Amino acid sequence: ATDYAQPAIDNLNQKLAAQPDRWAHVTAKTATADDYSLVATESLDLVLIHSVAQYFPDGRYLLRAIEQAVLATAPGGCVFVGDMQSRQLQAMHHAQDQLPRSSNKQTVADFKRTVDRRVRMDDELMADPAFFYLLPQLFPSITAVDVQFREGKSINETTKYHFDVWLYVGNTVELAPVNQTVDWKNVVIANTLPTAILEKTLAQYSGQVVCITGMPNHRTTPDFALLTLLDTTDPATPMDLVRAKLADIT
């Protein structure tokens, strides 16, 4: 385990020393996230970069950290980048967070200016899922990329706007053939009971692979509706009317 802050490592080592029988196999050292000089090449089966990437100074630093992690990972291993903030959802996040702070008489134009200012002032590092899917072009030893929503039943910032990434190193990739593709938008448009149609399709192709595309993320559906309203409503409209419309459609 590594961290750039010496006090954090000192505190961790104290806890490890208090239970030597349990933690004798664990070593904690001071190092930056892109410094793997303490680790031999291809010596690890799993590298965790969790809830820290947002504090990296820039994208180049993130790339160096990933590159060094990949070099330290043995073939068949994995690099996990957890709790990554989504760049494409940044404006959505700030709009939803700003909504309860805005007055009823504030206009849509003023509200959007406030959100834009918050986005510009946000200094934490973010990335889109597409960034990670391109990594095999830079680091060919990455043979598969898996991007997933954050797990959890609670609806909060991390489960709505953050995601997890698994970078598989030197693995043999096997892709299951898709037997049927379902466009969720078309199902919803054509049917009053789309879930029933989906259940029928899954039953029809039981034991096979069904790919469902275009299904909205229920965690962020209200947030997307807010952005849509802001983009389609007269800029002079007061925010209390936007709230009323939002309540009607969500």
C-alpha positions as CSV (number, residue, x, y, z in Angstrom):
1,A,0.0,0.0,0.0
2,T,1.3,3.5,-0.9
3,D,0.3,7.1,-0.2
4,Y,2.1,10.3,-0.8
5,A,1.3,11.6,2.7
6,Q,3.8,10.4,5.3
7,P,1.4,11.0,8.2
8,A,-1.1,8.7,6.6
9,I,1.5,6.0,6.1
10,D,2.8,6.4,9.6
11,N,-0.7,6.0,11.0
12,L,-1.3,2.9,8.9
13,N,2.0,1.3,9.9
14,Q,1.1,1.8,13.6
15,K,-2.1,-0.1,13.1
16,L,-0.3,-2.9,11.2
17,A,2.3,-3.1,13.9
18,A,-0.4,-3.5,16.5
19,Q,-1.5,-6.8,15.0
20,P,1.7,-8.4,13.5
21,D,0.2,-11.9,13.3
22,R,-2.6,-10.6,11.1
23,W,-0.8,-8.1,8.9
24,A,2.7,-9.4,8.6
25,H,2.2,-9.7,4.8
26,V,1.2,-6.1,4.4
27,T,3.7,-3.3,3.7
28,A,2.9,0.4,3.6
29,K,5.3,2.9,2.1
30,T,5.3,6.6,1.1
31,A,5.1,7.0,-2.7
32,T,3.2,9.0,-5.3
33,A,0.6,7.3,-7.4
34,D,2.9,7.1,-10.4
35,D,5.9,5.8,-8.5
36,Y,6.1,2.0,-8.7
37,S,9.9,1.8,-7.9
38,L,9.1,-0.3,-4.8
39,V,7.3,-2.9,-6.9
40,A,8.9,-5.4,-9.3
41,T,7.6,-5.6,-12.9
42,E,4.8,-8.1,-13.4
43,S,4.8,-8.9,-9.6
44,L,1.2,-8.1,-8.7
45,D,-2.1,-9.7,-9.6
46,L,-4.3,-6.8,-8.6
47,V,-3.6,-3.0,-8.4
48,L,-6.2,-0.8,-6.7
49,I,-6.4,2.9,-7.6
50,H,-9.5,3.8,-5.6
51,S,-11.1,7.1,-4.8
52,V,-7.9,9.0,-5.5
53,A,-7.8,9.7,-9.2
54,Q,-10.0,12.8,-8.8
55,Y,-7.1,14.4,-6.8
56,F,-4.5,13.8,-9.5
57,P,-3.1,17.0,-11.0
58,D,-4.0,16.3,-14.7
59,G,-4.7,13.6,-17.3
60,R,-1.0,13.0,-18.0
61,Y,-0.4,12.1,-14.4
62,L,-3.4,9.7,-14.6
63,L,-1.9,8.1,-17.7
64,R,1.5,7.7,-16.0
65,A,-0.1,6.1,-12.9
66,I,-2.0,3.7,-15.1
67,E,1.0,2.9,-17.2
68,Q,3.1,2.0,-14.1
69,A,0.3,0.0,-12.6
70,V,0.0,-2.0,-15.8
71,L,3.7,-2.7,-15.9
72,A,3.6,-3.9,-12.3
73,T,0.7,-6.3,-13.1
74,A,1.4,-9.9,-14.0
75,P,-0.3,-11.3,-17.1
76,G,-3.8,-12.4,-16.1
77,G,-4.1,-9.6,-13.5
78,C,-6.1,-6.5,-13.3
79,V,-5.9,-2.8,-12.5
80,F,-8.9,-1.4,-10.8
81,V,-9.6,2.3,-11.0
82,G,-12.5,3.0,-8.6
83,D,-14.8,5.9,-8.0
84,M,-13.8,7.8,-11.1
85,Q,-15.7,11.0,-11.7
86,S,-17.5,11.3,-15.1
87,R,-16.7,14.3,-17.1
88,Q,-19.7,14.0,-19.3
89,L,-22.0,14.2,-16.2
90,Q,-20.3,17.2,-14.6
91,A,-22.8,19.8,-15.7
92,M,-25.7,17.5,-14.7
93,H,-24.2,17.0,-11.3
94,H,-23.7,20.7,-10.6
95,A,-27.2,21.6,-12.0
96,Q,-28.9,19.0,-9.7
97,D,-26.9,20.1,-6.7
98,Q,-27.6,23.8,-7.4
99,L,-31.3,23.4,-7.8
100,P,-32.3,23.3,-4.1
101,R,-30.0,26.3,-3.5
102,S,-31.7,28.5,-6.1
103,S,-34.5,30.9,-5.4
104,N,-37.9,30.6,-7.1
105,K,-37.5,34.0,-8.7
106,Q,-34.1,33.3,-10.2
107,T,-34.4,33.0,-14.0
108,V,-33.2,30.1,-16.0
109,A,-30.5,32.2,-17.6
110,D,-29.1,33.2,-14.2
111,F,-29.3,29.6,-13.0
112,K,-27.4,28.3,-16.0
113,R,-24.7,31.0,-15.5
114,T,-24.3,29.8,-11.9
115,V,-24.0,26.2,-13.0
116,D,-21.5,27.1,-15.7
117,R,-19.4,29.0,-13.1
118,R,-19.4,26.0,-10.8
119,V,-18.3,23.8,-13.7
120,R,-15.4,26.1,-14.4
121,M,-14.4,26.3,-10.8
122,D,-14.4,22.5,-10.3
123,D,-10.8,21.6,-10.0
124,E,-11.0,17.8,-9.5
125,L,-9.9,15.5,-12.3
126,M,-12.6,13.8,-14.3
127,A,-12.7,11.5,-17.3
128,D,-15.2,9.9,-19.6
129,P,-15.6,6.1,-19.9
130,A,-14.5,6.5,-23.6
131,F,-11.1,7.5,-22.3
132,F,-10.5,4.1,-20.7
133,Y,-11.8,2.2,-23.7
134,L,-9.0,3.8,-25.7
135,L,-6.2,2.8,-23.3
136,P,-5.4,-0.5,-25.1
137,Q,-4.2,1.7,-28.0
138,L,-1.6,3.3,-25.7
139,F,-0.8,0.2,-23.6
140,P,-1.3,-3.0,-25.7
141,S,-0.9,-5.2,-22.7
142,I,-4.3,-4.1,-21.6
143,T,-6.4,-6.7,-23.4
144,A,-9.9,-5.8,-22.0
145,V,-11.7,-2.9,-20.4
146,D,-14.8,-3.1,-18.3
147,V,-16.6,0.1,-17.2
148,Q,-19.4,-0.3,-14.7
149,F,-21.8,1.9,-12.6
150,R,-20.9,2.2,-9.0
151,E,-22.6,-0.5,-6.9
152,G,-25.0,0.6,-4.1
153,K,-28.6,1.0,-3.3
154,S,-28.2,4.6,-2.1
155,I,-28.8,7.4,-4.6
156,N,-26.0,9.9,-4.1
157,E,-23.2,11.7,-5.9
158,T,-20.9,8.6,-6.3
159,T,-23.6,6.2,-7.4
160,K,-25.0,8.7,-9.9
161,Y,-21.9,10.4,-11.4
162,H,-19.0,8.2,-10.7
163,F,-18.0,4.8,-12.2
164,D,-15.6,1.9,-11.8
165,V,-13.1,0.6,-14.3
166,W,-11.4,-2.8,-14.6
167,L,-8.3,-2.9,-16.9
168,Y,-7.4,-6.5,-17.6
169,V,-3.7,-7.2,-18.4
170,G,-2.6,-10.0,-20.6
171,N,-5.9,-11.9,-20.4
172,T,-7.3,-13.9,-23.2
173,V,-10.4,-12.1,-24.2
174,E,-13.5,-14.2,-25.2
175,L,-16.5,-12.3,-26.4
176,A,-19.9,-14.1,-26.2
177,P,-21.9,-13.7,-29.4
178,V,-25.1,-11.6,-29.1
179,N,-28.2,-13.6,-30.1
180,Q,-30.7,-10.8,-30.0
181,T,-30.4,-7.0,-29.7
182,V,-33.2,-4.9,-28.2
183,D,-33.4,-1.1,-28.5
184,W,-35.2,0.0,-25.3
185,K,-36.3,3.3,-26.8
186,N,-38.2,1.5,-29.6
187,V,-39.8,-0.9,-27.1
188,V,-41.0,2.0,-25.0
189,I,-42.4,3.9,-28.0
190,A,-44.3,0.9,-29.3
191,N,-45.6,-0.6,-26.1
192,T,-47.5,0.6,-23.0
193,L,-45.9,-2.2,-21.0
194,P,-42.3,-2.3,-22.1
195,T,-41.2,-4.5,-19.2
196,A,-43.6,-7.2,-20.3
197,I,-42.1,-7.2,-23.8
198,L,-38.6,-7.4,-22.3
199,E,-39.6,-10.4,-20.1
200,K,-41.1,-12.1,-23.2
201,T,-37.8,-11.5,-25.1
202,L,-35.7,-12.8,-22.3
203,A,-37.9,-15.9,-22.0
204,Q,-37.7,-16.5,-25.7
205,Y,-33.9,-16.3,-25.7
206,S,-33.4,-18.1,-22.4
207,G,-29.8,-19.2,-21.9
208,Q,-28.6,-16.9,-24.7
209,V,-27.1,-13.4,-24.8
210,V,-29.6,-10.5,-25.2
211,C,-28.1,-7.1,-25.7
212,I,-30.3,-4.2,-24.5
213,T,-29.4,-0.8,-25.8
214,G,-30.6,2.7,-25.0
215,M,-31.9,1.9,-21.5
216,P,-31.9,5.0,-19.3
217,N,-30.1,5.0,-16.0
218,H,-32.9,5.5,-13.4
219,R,-30.5,7.1,-11.0
220,T,-29.9,10.1,-13.2
221,T,-33.2,10.3,-15.1
222,P,-34.5,13.3,-13.1
223,D,-31.2,15.0,-13.5
224,F,-31.3,14.5,-17.3
225,A,-34.8,15.9,-17.3
226,L,-33.6,19.0,-15.5
227,L,-30.9,19.6,-18.1
228,T,-33.4,19.1,-20.9
229,L,-35.8,21.6,-19.3
230,L,-33.0,24.2,-18.9
231,D,-32.0,23.9,-22.5
232,T,-35.6,24.1,-23.9
233,T,-37.2,26.7,-21.6
234,D,-37.2,30.4,-22.2
235,P,-34.2,31.9,-20.4
236,A,-36.4,34.5,-18.7
237,T,-38.6,31.8,-17.0
238,P,-38.4,31.8,-13.2
239,M,-37.0,28.6,-11.6
240,D,-40.3,27.9,-9.7
241,L,-41.9,27.1,-13.0
242,V,-39.0,24.8,-13.9
243,R,-39.4,23.0,-10.6
244,A,-43.2,22.6,-11.3
245,K,-42.5,21.1,-14.7
246,L,-39.8,18.9,-13.4
247,A,-42.2,17.5,-10.7
248,D,-44.8,16.7,-13.4
249,I,-42.4,14.7,-15.6
250,T,-40.5,12.9,-12.9
